[in-house]
């Protein structure tokens, strides 16, 4: 297992190199730059800013300089927020996004899996139809619709939750964003778990377990759920990377100071270093969680071996 993890980490290095290289040159293809977006900026000042940040160097030299900084753990300064480096912006916003995303992911996995198991055990009954209806509605309603509804109902009408703001990380300020992120994921996980659980309950080893006289609780929890959870584990990997790196819509609507807002701002303002930083961060999260998913396979399914 350790050898497999080591090989995967080694293969992640060229993968990251390709991602960084493509992102670096593709963002330069877009017209404009970080300093010619400002109205009224004189050519002299613009030239001085470009010289200060090395943007007047040949492109290959800029690329090598960026790789050198990246190898030393530096994403460089933000062009449009010169008082901060990209690392400082992430250090401030990423923990907030991780709190919101991790809470939404845990809630989605627990509640969605439970609903899926209930639906599978009551196939073609009222409970099954109810879960399918809720899952269908939850997966089709976008987050930019769910968020205002939560603000309107729980914030303005019932006054149970704040409409927005972080509030120094108060629990009540997290409820709205977490629910908004979790509801679509709950629906998707419930549908995945239902289908996988139905298939698992019809497998031969479940029939054998029941024939041996095991209790229904033991058959369902220890055997059926363990065999049905693999699709959930597969789905959780890329979903975790997406949720933990921030949601642009949710953080904007609820005024959450996470890293999600940096994605759009950096692209619109041609903030090269901030765009590159977000690309590297998402790539690292995606590679890391895909590796975690593959490792979890060996613990969930005894048939999986990486020796």
WOJO-V404868 format. One record per pair of residues at least 6 apart in sequence whose ideal C-beta (glycine too) atoms are under 8 Angstrom apart, sorted by the first residue. I is the first residue (numbers start at 0). J is the second residue. D is the distance in Angstrom with one decimal. If there is no record, write none. Layout:
I,J,D  I,J,D
This chain:
0,294,7.2  0,297,6.6  0,305,5.7  0,306,7.5  2,305,8.0  3,293,8.0  3,305,3.8  3,306,7.9  4,290,6.9  4,294,6.7  7,290,5.2  7,293,7.2  8,290,7.5  11,286,4.8  11,290,7.7  14,282,7.6  14,286,6.5  15,279,7.2  15,282,5.9  15,283,7.2  15,286,7.2  18,278,6.6  18,279,7.5  18,282,4.8  19,65,8.0  19,66,7.3  19,69,6.9  19,275,7.2  19,278,7.3  19,279,6.3  19,282,7.9  20,62,7.6  22,274,7.3  22,275,6.0  22,278,4.4  23,62,5.7  23,65,6.4  23,275,6.4  24,58,7.6  24,62,7.5  26,269,7.8  26,271,5.9  26,274,5.6  26,275,7.3  27,58,6.5  27,271,7.7  29,269,7.1  31,269,5.3  32,49,7.5  32,54,6.8  32,269,5.4  33,52,7.9  33,54,7.6  33,78,3.8  33,79,6.2  33,268,6.5  33,269,4.6  33,270,5.6  33,271,6.2  34,40,6.5  34,45,5.0  34,48,4.8  34,49,6.3  34,54,7.8  34,78,7.1  35,45,6.3  36,268,6.2  36,269,6.3  46,55,7.3  48,54,7.9  49,55,4.8  52,76,7.2  52,78,6.3  53,60,7.7  53,61,6.1  53,64,6.2  54,61,7.1  56,64,7.5  65,75,7.0  65,272,7.9  65,275,7.0  68,74,7.2  68,75,5.5  69,279,7.2  72,86,7.9  73,84,7.4  73,86,6.7  74,84,6.8  74,85,3.6  74,86,5.3  74,89,7.6  74,272,5.9  74,273,8.0  74,275,6.9  74,276,4.1  74,279,7.3  75,84,6.8  75,85,6.0  75,272,4.1  75,275,7.9  75,276,7.9  76,83,7.5  76,84,5.1  76,85,7.1  76,272,6.5  77,83,5.5  77,84,6.6  77,85,5.5  77,88,6.3  77,270,5.9  77,272,6.1  77,273,5.2  78,268,7.6  78,269,7.7  78,270,4.9  78,271,6.5  78,272,6.3  78,273,7.4  79,264,7.6  79,265,7.8  79,268,4.6  79,270,4.7  79,273,7.5  80,88,7.0  80,270,7.8  80,273,7.9  85,272,5.2  85,273,5.4  85,275,7.9  85,276,4.0  86,276,7.7  88,258,7.5  88,261,6.4  88,273,7.1  88,276,7.9  89,258,6.1  89,276,6.5  89,280,6.7  91,256,7.4  92,245,7.3  92,256,6.0  92,257,4.9  92,258,4.0  92,260,7.8  92,261,6.8  93,244,7.9  93,245,7.8  93,257,7.4  93,258,5.2  93,280,7.6  95,165,6.7  95,168,7.5  95,255,6.4  95,256,5.9  95,257,4.4  95,258,7.8  96,243,6.5  96,244,6.4  96,245,3.7  96,246,7.8  96,250,7.2  96,255,7.9  96,257,3.5  96,258,4.9  96,259,6.2  97,243,5.1  98,168,7.1  98,173,6.9  99,173,6.4  99,176,5.1  99,177,6.0  99,180,6.6  99,242,7.8  99,245,7.9  99,246,7.6  99,249,7.4  99,250,7.7  99,255,6.6  99,257,6.6  100,180,6.8  100,239,7.5  100,241,8.0  100,242,3.5  100,243,4.1  100,244,7.3  100,245,7.1  100,246,7.4  101,242,7.5  101,243,6.3  102,173,6.5  102,177,4.6  102,181,7.7  103,176,7.8  103,177,4.9  103,178,8.0  103,180,3.6  103,181,4.1  103,184,6.6  103,242,5.7  104,181,7.7  104,184,7.0  104,235,7.1  104,238,6.7  104,239,5.5  104,242,5.2  104,243,7.6  106,177,6.5  106,181,4.4  106,185,7.2  107,181,4.7  107,184,3.5  107,185,4.8  107,187,7.9  107,188,5.5  107,238,7.9  108,188,6.1  108,231,6.8  108,235,6.3  110,181,7.7  110,185,5.2  110,188,8.0  110,189,7.9  111,184,6.7  111,185,4.3  111,186,7.2  111,187,7.1  111,188,2.8  111,189,4.4  111,191,7.9  111,192,6.4  111,231,8.0  112,188,6.1  112,189,7.6  112,192,4.9  112,224,8.0  112,228,7.3  112,231,6.2  114,130,5.0  114,133,7.5  114,134,7.4  114,185,7.2  114,189,4.1  114,192,7.4  114,193,7.9  115,130,7.2  115,188,6.7  115,189,4.5  115,190,7.1  115,191,6.8  115,192,2.5  115,193,4.3  115,195,7.7  115,196,5.9  116,192,6.3  116,193,7.9  116,196,5.6  116,219,7.3  116,224,6.5  117,126,5.7  117,130,6.4  118,126,6.4  118,127,4.5  118,130,3.8  118,131,6.7  118,189,6.9  118,192,8.0  118,193,4.3  118,196,7.9  119,127,7.7  119,192,7.3  119,193,5.1  119,196,3.5  119,197,4.8  119,200,6.4  119,227,7.8  120,196,7.7  120,200,7.8  120,219,7.0  121,127,4.9  122,197,6.1  127,193,7.6  130,189,5.8  130,193,6.7  131,190,7.5  131,193,7.5  133,186,6.8  133,189,7.5  134,185,7.9  134,186,4.2  134,187,7.5  134,189,4.6  134,190,4.7  134,193,7.8  135,186,7.3  135,190,8.0  136,186,7.3  137,182,5.3  137,183,5.7  137,185,6.2  137,186,3.0  137,187,7.9  138,183,5.8  138,186,4.1  138,187,5.5  138,190,7.1  140,182,7.8  140,183,7.4  141,183,7.9  142,179,5.4  142,180,7.0  142,183,6.6  142,246,7.0  142,248,5.2  142,249,5.9  143,248,5.0  143,252,7.0  145,178,7.7  145,179,5.0  145,182,5.8  145,183,7.6  146,175,7.3  146,176,7.9  146,179,4.6  146,248,7.0  146,249,6.1  146,252,4.4  146,253,6.7  147,252,6.9  149,160,7.3  149,175,5.0  149,178,6.0  149,179,6.1  150,160,8.0  150,162,5.0  150,163,7.2  150,175,6.7  150,252,7.5  150,253,7.8  153,159,4.9  153,160,4.4  153,174,7.9  153,175,6.8  154,160,5.2  154,161,6.5  154,162,4.2  154,175,7.2  155,162,6.9  160,171,6.2  160,174,5.5  160,175,5.2  161,171,6.4  161,172,5.6  161,175,7.4  162,253,7.9  163,175,7.8  163,252,7.1  163,253,4.5  163,254,4.1  163,255,7.8  164,172,6.0  164,253,7.5  164,254,5.4  165,172,5.8  165,254,7.4  165,255,5.7  165,256,5.7  166,172,4.0  175,253,5.8  176,246,8.0  176,249,5.1  176,250,7.3  176,253,4.8  176,255,5.8  179,249,5.1  179,252,7.8  179,253,7.5  180,242,6.1  180,246,5.8  180,249,5.7  184,238,6.4  184,242,7.6  187,234,7.1  188,231,6.1  188,234,7.0  191,230,5.0  191,231,5.9  191,234,6.0  192,227,6.5  192,228,7.7  192,230,7.7  192,231,5.9  194,230,7.8  195,227,4.0  195,228,7.5  195,229,7.2  195,230,4.8  195,231,7.3  196,223,6.4  196,224,7.2  196,227,4.3  198,227,7.2  199,205,6.6  199,223,4.7  199,224,7.7  199,226,4.2  199,227,4.0  200,219,7.9  200,223,5.3  202,226,6.6  204,222,6.6  204,226,7.6  205,218,6.2  205,222,6.0  205,223,5.6  205,226,7.9  208,217,7.5  208,218,4.9  208,222,5.3  209,218,5.7  213,222,7.9  225,299,6.3  225,300,7.8  226,300,7.5  228,299,5.9  229,296,6.9  229,299,6.2  229,300,6.1  232,292,5.5  232,295,5.3  232,296,6.8  232,299,6.2  233,292,6.2  235,288,7.8  235,292,6.8  236,285,8.0  236,288,4.4  236,289,5.0  236,291,6.7  236,292,3.7  237,285,6.3  237,288,6.9  237,289,7.1  239,284,7.6  239,288,4.8  240,281,6.7  240,284,4.0  240,285,4.3  240,287,7.7  240,288,4.9  243,284,6.1  244,258,6.5  244,259,7.5  244,277,7.7  244,280,6.1  244,281,5.3  244,284,5.6  245,257,4.5  245,258,4.4  245,259,3.0  245,260,7.7  245,261,7.8  245,262,7.3  246,257,7.9  246,259,5.1  247,259,4.5  247,260,6.7  247,262,5.7  247,263,5.8  248,259,8.0  249,255,6.9  249,259,7.2  250,256,7.7  250,257,4.7  250,259,4.0  250,260,5.6  251,259,7.3  251,260,6.2  258,277,7.2  258,280,7.6  261,273,5.9  261,277,6.1  262,277,5.5  264,270,7.2  264,273,7.6  265,273,3.7  265,274,4.5  265,277,6.4  266,274,6.0  293,305,7.7  296,303,4.5  297,303,4.8  297,304,6.8  297,305,6.1
